[in-house]
């Protein structure tokens, strides 16, 4: 995290998550593609929560592997946690009626 925007490190993590969400959104919801964000969530909040659950399971798996002395090749707990933050923000936006991805 290059620039510190907030006094609390955890708030800076949220800022980093928001920046990542914007960058990924440019790839996944590119105007040149017909695929919209809502297409990824056919069951709305339930599908988003399924995705969050998958992120949590990945974090457990990676942590347990590391604790047992195993090697992790690609997945990081930090990356999965940031993704989970972003997916949970989708839940809040969806529940509040902000579906700008439709």
Buried (B, 14 or more C-beta within 10 A) or exposed (E): EEEEEEEEEEEBBBBBBBEBBEEEEEEBBEEEEEEBBBEBBEEBEEBBBEBBEBBEEBBEBBEEEEEEEEEEEEEEBEBBBBBBBBBBBBBEBBEEEEBEBE
